[in-house]
Amino acid sequence: MPHDVPQLLKMSQAELDALFTGSQAGPIPNGQADGTAIVASGTVFSPEIAKFVGVFAWQGKVFDAKAGLLRNRIGPFGLNAIIAKVYKAPSWIDGKECIVLDYSETSMVAHWIRDEIRLIEAPGLYLGKVFWDKARLIDFALQF
């Protein structure tokens, strides 16, 4: 069954986790992706929270696969800021390969954040998990 962002916003946390663990890492993406925060997954509030975050806080990411870096598009004007290193490594969730977005050496404001993404729908829909240190916070989608 094909997946899209509206469907992801309706999924429970258990369904999102199963989708993530059942997916392959896929290629490290390149270019600009629209981001959707998935907060309060599976509730009627999730789409509204995603809209609010998308307008005022985070719009997505811009990847430079060759350099192994990304910049987040943040704020109401989509400024490219908050850099992360991008590489493949074992997931903290299941030990299988994922694409890691590592802020520990590149950002003063987000140095405790690690994101993990996997390709869930080719050619360009990724599901991500956000960690604060080793504690899971929220999920997100990236659509290229």
ZARO-888049 format. One record per residue: residue number from 1; x, z, y of N, C-alpha, C, O in turn; residue in three letters. Coordinates in Angstrom, 3 decimals. Each point is the difference from the previous one (the first is absolute). Layout:
- seq, n_xx, n_zz, n_yy, ca_xx, ca_zz, ca_yy, c_xx, c_zz, c_yy, o_xx, o_zz, o_yy, type
- NUM, X, Z, Y, X, Z, Y, X, Z, Y, X, Z, Y, ALA
...
//
This chain:
- seq, n_xx, n_zz, n_yy, ca_xx, ca_zz, ca_yy, c_xx, c_zz, c_yy, o_xx, o_zz, o_yy, type
- 1, 0.845, 0.000, -1.181, -0.845, 0.000, 1.181, 0.892, 0.000, 1.246, 0.866, 0.865, 0.133, MET
- 2, -1.063, -1.816, 0.776, 0.813, -0.051, 1.222, -0.256, 1.219, 0.889, -1.103, 0.547, 0.034, PRO
- 3, 2.143, -0.140, 0.679, -0.105, 1.143, 0.900, 0.136, -0.458, 1.442, 0.674, -0.987, 0.296, HIS
- 4, -1.333, 1.728, 0.602, 0.151, -0.227, 1.433, -0.065, 1.357, 0.697, -0.315, 1.012, -0.626, ASP
- 5, 0.616, -0.995, 1.931, 0.070, 1.265, 0.724, -1.340, 0.734, 0.014, -0.011, 1.202, -0.265, VAL
- 6, -1.124, -1.853, 0.561, -1.269, 0.743, -0.033, -0.262, 0.667, -1.356, -0.542, 1.104, -0.055, PRO
- 7, 0.920, -1.764, -1.020, -0.172, 0.591, -1.330, 0.896, 1.223, -0.165, -0.425, 1.008, -0.564, GLN
- 8, 1.667, -1.091, 1.054, 0.923, 1.137, -0.110, -0.544, 1.218, 0.733, 0.153, 1.126, -0.474, LEU
- 9, -0.787, -1.338, 1.625, -0.550, 1.112, 0.783, -1.136, 0.717, -0.722, -0.302, 1.149, 0.319, LEU
- 10, -0.325, -1.805, -1.279, -1.100, 0.598, -0.763, 0.467, 0.710, -1.265, -0.767, 0.735, -0.623, LYS
- 11, 2.019, -0.952, 0.244, 0.507, 0.552, -1.265, 0.325, 1.489, 0.137, 0.397, 0.471, 1.066, MET
- 12, -0.575, 0.249, -2.161, 0.378, 1.418, -0.044, 1.520, 0.102, -0.085, 0.688, -0.989, -0.250, SER
- 13, -0.176, 2.199, 0.462, 1.443, 0.200, -0.119, 0.476, -0.314, -1.412, 1.067, -0.588, -0.177, GLN
- 14, -1.842, 0.972, -0.821, 0.372, -0.285, -1.382, 0.058, -1.507, -0.261, 0.889, -0.472, -0.710, ALA
- 15, -1.830, -0.280, 1.279, 0.007, -1.459, -0.168, 1.190, -0.630, 0.710, 0.629, -0.911, -0.539, GLU
- 16, -0.311, 1.386, 1.743, 1.172, -0.514, 0.728, 1.279, 0.305, -0.773, 0.884, -0.851, -0.103, LEU
- 17, -0.785, 2.049, -0.435, 1.184, 0.376, -0.778, 0.132, -0.871, -1.248, 1.100, -0.435, -0.340, ASP
- 18, -2.209, 0.181, -0.339, 0.030, -0.841, -1.199, 0.401, -1.436, 0.352, 0.746, -0.635, -0.744, ALA
- 19, -1.234, 0.130, 1.863, 0.362, -1.349, 0.438, 1.496, -0.061, 0.300, 0.676, -0.948, -0.399, LEU
- 20, -0.161, 1.953, 1.099, 1.424, 0.035, 0.341, 0.860, 0.073, -1.262, 0.941, -0.778, -0.153, PHE
- 21, -1.256, 1.696, -0.738, 0.825, 0.165, -1.202, -0.135, -1.184, -0.955, 0.895, -0.243, -0.809, THR
- 22, -1.981, -0.484, 0.892, -0.200, -1.165, -0.853, 0.542, -1.295, 0.580, -0.163, -1.060, -0.604, GLY
- 23, 0.807, 1.126, 1.766, 0.506, -1.194, 0.682, 1.523, -0.051, -0.052, 0.674, 1.017, -0.166, SER
- 24, -0.157, -2.230, 0.314, 1.443, -0.225, 0.081, 0.439, 0.081, 1.459, -0.822, -0.134, 0.907, GLN
- 25, 2.108, 0.352, -0.681, 0.521, 0.088, 1.368, -0.246, -1.301, 0.763, -0.391, 0.029, 1.167, ALA
- 26, 0.616, -1.151, -1.812, -0.088, -1.277, 0.696, 1.237, -0.208, 0.860, 0.904, 0.836, 0.006, GLY
- 27, -0.862, -1.944, 0.718, 1.168, -0.278, 0.840, -0.015, 0.854, 1.263, -1.061, 0.398, 0.482, PRO
- 28, 2.256, -0.123, 0.049, 0.069, 0.656, 1.305, -0.586, -0.976, 1.009, 0.459, -1.137, 0.108, ILE
- 29, -1.477, 1.582, 0.635, -0.670, -0.933, 0.913, 0.861, -0.350, 1.210, 0.978, 0.680, 0.309, PRO
- 30, -1.367, -1.755, 0.363, 0.671, -0.436, 1.216, -1.063, -0.410, 1.006, -0.973, -0.668, -0.351, ASN
- 31, 1.161, 1.071, 1.603, -0.936, -0.372, 1.052, -0.923, 1.144, 0.376, 0.207, 1.155, -0.372, GLY
- 32, -1.237, -1.522, 1.128, -0.926, 0.988, 0.559, -1.188, 0.234, -0.920, -0.610, -0.939, -0.510, GLN
- 33, 0.297, 2.218, 0.312, -1.159, 0.380, -0.813, -0.942, 0.847, 0.836, 0.432, 0.864, 0.762, ALA
- 34, -1.716, -1.120, -0.910, -1.002, 0.874, 0.603, -0.170, 1.202, -0.908, -0.118, -0.133, -1.218, ASP
- 35, 0.108, 1.319, 1.834, -0.100, 1.226, -0.771, -1.353, 0.659, 0.139, -0.643, -0.089, 1.046, GLY
- 36, 0.216, 0.752, -2.107, -1.232, 0.784, 0.000, 0.297, 1.345, -0.625, 0.410, 0.070, -1.159, THR
- 37, -0.613, 1.002, 1.914, 0.155, 1.349, -0.537, -1.203, 0.316, -0.879, -1.142, -0.264, 0.376, ALA
- 38, 1.404, 0.826, -1.541, -1.073, 0.388, -0.920, 0.004, 1.527, -0.056, 0.763, 0.612, -0.747, ILE
- 39, -1.628, -0.024, 1.550, -0.116, 1.445, 0.133, -1.397, 0.389, -0.474, -0.956, -0.737, 0.240, VAL
- 40, 0.822, 1.867, -0.900, -1.282, 0.435, -0.561, -0.547, -1.083, -0.935, -1.160, -0.403, 0.088, ALA
- 41, 2.041, -0.051, -0.987, -0.335, -1.119, -0.883, -1.299, 0.233, -0.759, -0.289, 1.099, -0.473, SER
- 42, -0.476, -2.173, 0.378, -1.244, 0.023, -0.749, -1.164, 0.669, 0.700, -1.059, 0.171, -0.605, GLY
- 43, 1.223, 0.215, 1.871, -1.096, 0.628, 0.741, -0.547, -0.965, 1.041, 0.616, -1.028, 0.282, THR
- 44, -1.758, 1.351, 0.282, -0.582, -0.845, 1.046, 0.840, 0.042, 1.274, -0.156, -0.857, 0.870, VAL
- 45, 1.047, 1.845, -0.751, 0.826, 0.143, 1.195, 1.225, -0.906, -0.007, 0.547, -0.300, 1.062, PHE
- 46, -0.111, -0.137, -2.225, 1.248, -0.748, -0.127, 0.051, -1.249, 0.882, 1.004, -0.192, 0.686, SER
- 47, -2.035, -0.677, -0.662, 0.072, -1.178, 0.868, 0.079, 0.348, 1.490, 0.708, -0.668, 0.753, PRO
- 48, -1.423, 1.700, -0.328, 0.028, 0.382, 1.417, 1.352, 0.584, 0.395, 0.513, -0.292, 1.080, GLU
- 49, 0.061, 1.111, -1.949, 1.329, 0.548, 0.270, 1.014, -1.139, 0.075, 0.862, -0.008, 0.878, ILE
- 50, -0.962, -0.947, -1.789, 0.918, -1.142, -0.007, -0.091, -0.784, 1.310, 1.024, -0.410, 0.548, ALA
- 51, -2.238, 0.200, -0.046, -0.168, -0.708, 1.280, 0.655, 0.770, 1.139, 0.701, -0.589, 0.822, LYS
- 52, -0.921, 1.889, -0.768, 0.566, 0.830, 1.060, 1.530, -0.045, -0.035, 0.642, -0.217, 1.027, PHE
- 53, -0.066, 0.423, -2.205, 1.459, -0.020, -0.140, 0.541, -1.376, 0.396, 1.036, -0.095, 0.657, VAL
- 54, -1.736, -0.967, -1.054, 0.435, -1.358, 0.300, 0.007, -0.333, 1.480, 0.819, -0.801, 0.451, GLY
- 55, -1.704, 1.394, 0.294, -0.056, -0.260, 1.440, 1.011, 0.852, 0.756, 0.697, -0.498, 0.884, VAL
- 56, -0.616, 1.772, -1.226, 0.760, 0.937, 0.831, 1.365, 0.408, -0.536, 0.824, 0.490, 0.773, PHE
- 57, -0.550, -0.671, -2.058, 1.243, 0.561, -0.531, 0.898, -1.020, -0.700, 1.158, -0.157, 0.388, ALA
- 58, -1.658, -0.535, -1.401, 0.864, -0.823, -0.851, -0.737, -1.278, -0.386, -1.099, 0.045, -0.552, TRP
- 59, 1.727, -1.198, 0.853, -0.625, -1.283, -0.331, 0.607, -0.681, -1.220, -0.629, -0.875, -0.596, GLN
- 60, 1.838, 1.263, 0.219, 0.630, -0.638, -1.154, 1.509, 0.068, 0.074, 0.566, 0.867, 0.666, GLY
- 61, 0.086, -1.804, -1.367, 1.451, -0.004, -0.099, 0.514, -1.428, 0.106, -0.691, -0.954, -0.355, LYS
- 62, 1.925, 0.825, 0.853, 0.691, -1.286, 0.047, 1.265, 0.138, -0.839, 0.897, 0.777, 0.329, VAL
- 63, -0.839, -1.543, -1.420, 1.111, 0.077, -0.948, 1.034, -1.084, 0.278, -0.346, -1.134, 0.331, PHE
- 64, 1.608, 1.495, -0.469, 1.121, -0.939, -0.022, 0.651, 0.185, -1.369, 0.895, 0.828, -0.167, ASP
- 65, -1.356, -1.609, -0.806, 0.450, 0.171, -1.380, 1.499, -0.224, -0.133, 0.666, 0.705, -0.759, ALA
- 66, -0.134, -1.668, 1.477, 1.429, -0.306, -0.095, 0.853, 1.186, 0.460, 1.017, 0.308, -0.621, LYS
- 67, -1.426, 0.354, 1.700, 0.738, 1.150, 0.529, -0.342, 1.296, -0.740, 0.717, 0.993, 0.126, ALA
- 68, -1.809, -1.000, -0.895, -0.427, 1.206, -0.701, -0.540, 1.060, 0.946, 0.214, 1.195, -0.210, GLY
- 69, -0.924, -1.638, 1.266, -0.540, 0.910, 1.010, -1.433, -0.362, 0.340, -0.464, -1.103, -0.288, LEU
- 70, -0.225, 2.044, 0.901, -1.320, -0.275, 0.566, -0.158, 0.804, 1.277, 0.722, 0.966, 0.247, LEU
- 71, -1.689, -1.394, 0.557, -0.416, 0.745, 1.192, -1.509, 0.154, -0.083, -0.711, -0.923, -0.396, ARG
- 72, 0.235, 2.094, 0.773, -1.439, 0.247, 0.041, -0.563, -0.501, 1.320, 0.646, 0.096, 1.044, ASN
- 73, -1.855, -0.632, -1.105, -0.739, -0.376, 1.211, -0.895, 1.182, 0.345, -0.959, 0.296, -0.713, ARG
- 74, 1.288, 0.381, 1.825, -0.707, 1.231, 0.332, -0.561, -0.034, 1.413, 0.389, -0.823, 0.829, ILE
- 75, -1.318, 1.743, -0.581, -0.634, 0.138, 1.307, -1.011, -1.095, 0.251, -0.084, -0.963, -0.762, GLY
- 76, -0.685, 1.104, 1.828, -1.050, -0.979, 0.279, 0.516, -1.400, 0.302, -0.763, -0.965, -0.053, PRO
- 77, 2.060, 0.843, 0.371, 0.555, -1.314, 0.319, 0.851, -0.577, -1.125, 0.601, -1.062, 0.167, PHE
- 78, -0.540, 1.739, -1.304, 0.724, -0.513, -1.156, 1.492, -0.124, 0.212, 0.604, -0.985, -0.425, GLY
- 79, 0.007, 1.969, 1.077, 1.443, -0.024, 0.220, 0.739, 0.103, -1.329, -0.389, 0.760, -0.886, LEU
- 80, 1.468, -1.543, 0.764, 0.814, 0.059, -1.219, 0.986, 1.150, 0.131, 0.951, -0.081, 0.778, ASN
- 81, -1.170, 1.140, -1.526, 0.823, 1.203, 0.075, 0.038, 0.681, -1.363, -0.652, -0.452, -0.941, ALA
- 82, 1.388, 1.501, 0.839, 0.156, 0.809, -1.217, 0.480, -0.887, -1.158, -0.796, -0.581, -0.737, ILE
- 83, 2.096, 0.500, 0.609, 0.668, -0.863, -0.971, 0.138, 0.712, -1.339, 0.169, 1.218, -0.052, ILE
- 84, -0.242, -1.990, -1.030, 0.236, 0.525, -1.351, 0.877, -0.970, -0.775, -0.029, -1.207, 0.236, ALA
- 85, 0.809, 1.750, -1.164, 0.711, -0.827, -0.970, -0.984, -0.389, -1.093, -0.894, 0.776, -0.338, LYS
- 86, 1.055, -1.972, -0.216, -0.896, -0.507, -1.038, 0.840, -0.397, -1.212, 0.950, -0.774, 0.118, VAL
- 87, -1.310, 1.314, -1.282, 0.725, -0.318, -1.226, -0.877, 0.356, -1.209, -1.010, 0.689, 0.135, TYR
- 88, 1.409, -1.165, -1.302, -0.716, 0.328, -1.236, 0.668, 1.205, -0.667, 1.225, 0.119, -0.024, LYS
- 89, -2.060, 0.765, -0.513, 0.473, 1.200, -0.690, -1.150, 0.566, -0.824, -1.138, -0.446, 0.147, ALA
- 90, 1.416, 1.421, -1.012, -1.084, 0.623, -0.769, -0.978, 0.758, 0.906, 0.400, 0.647, 0.968, PRO
- 91, -1.674, -0.744, -1.304, -1.049, 0.704, 0.737, 0.025, 1.486, -0.308, 0.288, 0.407, -1.126, SER
- 92, -0.589, 0.394, 2.128, -0.147, 1.432, -0.215, -1.273, 0.309, -0.778, -0.153, 1.100, -0.531, TRP
- 93, -0.767, -2.072, 0.460, -1.272, 0.227, -0.698, 0.144, -0.173, -1.510, -0.431, 0.854, -0.773, ILE
- 94, 1.039, -1.963, 0.361, 0.034, -0.293, -1.438, 1.366, -0.438, -0.516, 0.135, -0.304, -1.185, ASP
- 95, 0.873, 0.263, 2.040, 1.337, -0.380, -0.438, 0.224, -1.486, -0.178, 1.129, -0.426, -0.246, GLY
- 96, -2.187, -0.380, 0.366, 0.140, -1.451, -0.106, 0.450, -0.565, 1.350, -0.148, 0.648, 1.036, LYS
- 97, 0.697, -1.861, -1.065, 0.509, -0.625, 1.222, -1.090, -0.188, 1.058, -1.122, -0.409, -0.296, GLU
- 98, 1.489, 0.719, 1.520, -0.866, -0.244, 1.153, 0.889, -0.442, 1.150, 1.225, -0.017, -0.122, CYS
- 99, -1.835, -0.332, 1.217, 0.735, -0.310, 1.221, -0.069, 1.237, 0.882, -1.082, 0.460, 0.367, ILE
- 100, 2.253, 0.071, -0.032, 0.100, 1.223, 0.790, 0.201, -0.362, 1.467, 0.803, -0.871, 0.336, VAL
- 101, -1.545, 1.555, 0.530, 0.154, -0.107, 1.450, 0.539, 1.364, 0.431, -0.749, 0.972, 0.099, LEU
- 102, 2.039, -0.913, 0.152, 0.734, 1.250, 0.143, 0.391, 0.231, 1.461, 0.783, -0.758, 0.573, ASP
- 103, -1.335, 1.806, 0.012, 0.253, 0.330, 1.408, 1.073, 1.075, 0.170, 0.307, 0.378, 1.131, TYR
- 104, 0.268, 0.123, -2.223, 0.868, 1.177, 0.057, 1.266, -0.202, 0.821, 0.514, 0.958, 0.578, SER
- 105, -0.003, -2.173, -0.514, 1.242, -0.256, 0.741, -0.206, -0.830, 1.259, 0.959, -0.265, 0.726, GLU
- 106, -2.176, -0.144, -0.459, -0.229, -0.946, 1.098, -0.904, 0.519, 1.104, -0.114, -0.640, 1.045, THR
- 107, -0.534, 1.787, -1.247, -0.984, 0.456, 0.975, 0.101, 1.504, 0.234, -0.020, 0.790, -0.944, SER
- 108, 0.127, -0.413, 2.198, -0.019, 1.417, 0.355, -1.412, 0.579, -0.147, -0.161, 1.149, -0.411, MET
- 109, -0.857, -1.944, 0.745, -1.375, 0.509, -0.031, -0.632, -0.050, -1.385, -0.959, 0.726, -0.260, VAL
- 110, 1.473, -1.561, -0.627, -0.614, -0.148, -1.323, 1.007, 0.178, -1.138, -0.226, -0.507, -1.098, ALA
- 111, 1.312, 1.203, 1.333, 1.060, 0.082, -1.006, -0.441, 0.682, -1.293, 0.681, -0.138, -1.016, HIS
- 112, -1.773, 0.852, 1.019, -0.496, 0.680, -1.205, -1.033, -0.852, -0.750, -0.560, 0.446, -1.002, TRP
- 113, 0.309, -1.670, 1.485, -1.019, -0.871, -0.597, 0.631, -1.015, -0.956, 1.052, -0.574, 0.283, ILE
- 114, -1.710, 0.372, -1.402, 0.333, -1.067, -0.954, -1.317, -0.650, -0.390, -0.951, 0.681, -0.384, ARG
- 115, 0.902, -1.990, 0.484, -1.142, -0.772, -0.477, 0.420, -0.749, -1.254, 1.165, -0.365, -0.158, ASP
- 116, -2.116, 0.143, -0.725, 0.214, -0.849, -1.162, -1.119, -1.028, -0.022, -1.163, 0.339, 0.220, GLU
- 117, 1.513, -1.607, -0.487, -1.021, -1.042, -0.081, 0.163, -0.797, -1.286, 1.090, -0.108, -0.563, ILE
- 118, -2.214, -0.446, 0.121, -0.031, -0.949, -1.112, -0.999, -1.102, 0.313, -1.013, 0.223, 0.664, ARG
- 119, 1.321, -1.412, -1.155, -0.871, -1.163, 0.175, -1.212, 0.161, -0.908, 0.146, 0.123, -1.216, LEU
- 120, -1.344, -0.122, 1.803, -1.202, 0.149, -0.825, -0.824, -1.280, -0.060, -0.861, -0.148, -0.866, ILE
- 121, 1.123, -0.770, 1.779, -0.732, -1.273, 0.002, 0.894, -1.059, 0.635, 0.293, 0.056, 1.195, GLU
- 122, 0.138, -1.024, -2.008, 0.830, -1.082, 0.528, -0.874, -0.927, 0.833, -1.164, -0.202, -0.343, ALA
- 123, 1.678, -0.364, 1.414, 1.415, 0.003, 0.333, 0.460, 1.134, 0.910, 1.210, 0.162, 0.160, PRO
- 124, -2.090, 0.634, 0.448, 0.544, 0.920, 0.990, -0.789, 1.254, 0.299, -0.075, 0.402, 1.161, GLY
- 125, -0.524, 0.240, -2.168, -0.683, 1.270, 0.241, 0.747, 1.101, -0.760, 0.081, -0.016, -1.228, LEU
- 126, 0.457, 0.960, 1.983, 0.760, 1.111, -0.565, -0.767, 1.299, 0.217, -0.639, 0.193, 1.034, TYR
- 127, 0.710, 0.693, -2.024, -0.537, 1.352, 0.113, 1.173, 0.946, 0.157, 0.991, -0.096, -0.724, LEU
- 128, -1.110, 1.020, 1.683, 1.092, 0.921, 0.260, -0.417, 1.451, -0.091, -1.167, 0.356, 0.161, GLY
- 129, 2.175, 0.477, -0.428, -0.143, 1.454, -0.053, 0.965, 0.585, 1.020, 1.141, -0.450, 0.105, LYS
- 130, -1.588, 1.449, 0.647, 0.845, 0.663, 0.992, 0.336, 1.393, -0.498, -0.874, 0.752, -0.432, VAL
- 131, 2.160, -0.422, 0.501, 0.488, 1.330, -0.361, 0.616, 0.665, 1.226, 0.685, -0.655, 0.787, PHE
- 132, -0.923, 1.934, -0.627, 0.693, 0.848, 0.968, 0.873, 0.894, -0.856, -0.511, 0.859, -0.718, TRP
- 133, 1.819, -1.047, 0.781, 0.910, 0.557, -0.986, -0.504, -0.487, -1.360, -0.019, -1.210, -0.225, ASP
- 134, -0.383, 2.080, -0.679, -0.520, -0.485, -1.294, -1.498, 0.209, -0.127, -0.566, -0.234, -1.067, LYS
- 135, -0.087, 0.672, 2.141, -1.452, 0.210, -0.025, -0.707, -1.295, 0.393, 0.343, -0.625, 1.003, ALA
- 136, -1.331, 0.231, -1.803, -0.767, -1.209, 0.316, -0.967, 0.279, 1.130, -0.650, 1.045, 0.041, ARG
- 137, 0.562, -2.012, 0.891, -0.902, 0.155, 1.140, -1.220, -0.899, -0.114, -1.106, 0.463, -0.278, LEU
- 138, 1.323, -1.756, 0.498, -1.105, -0.958, 0.025, 0.436, -1.287, -0.688, 1.152, -0.145, -0.409, ILE
- 139, -2.086, -0.776, 0.291, 0.274, -1.342, -0.496, -0.136, -0.969, 1.177, -0.520, 0.356, 1.057, ASP
- 140, 0.996, -1.584, -1.263, -0.182, -1.046, 1.006, 0.054, -1.358, -0.679, 0.509, -0.142, -1.112, PHE
- 141, -1.043, -0.843, 1.802, 0.054, -1.375, -0.481, 0.777, -0.827, 1.018, -0.071, 0.238, 1.205, ALA
- 142, 0.819, -1.223, -1.724, 0.683, -0.978, 0.843, -0.460, -1.386, -0.427, 0.110, -0.367, -1.169, LEU
- 143, -0.624, -0.396, 2.122, -0.491, -1.349, -0.271, 0.849, -0.992, 0.772, 0.008, 0.001, 1.231, GLN
- 144, 0.723, -0.865, -1.976, 0.834, -1.026, 0.621, -0.775, -1.291, 0.126, 0.530, -0.992, 0.501, PHE
//
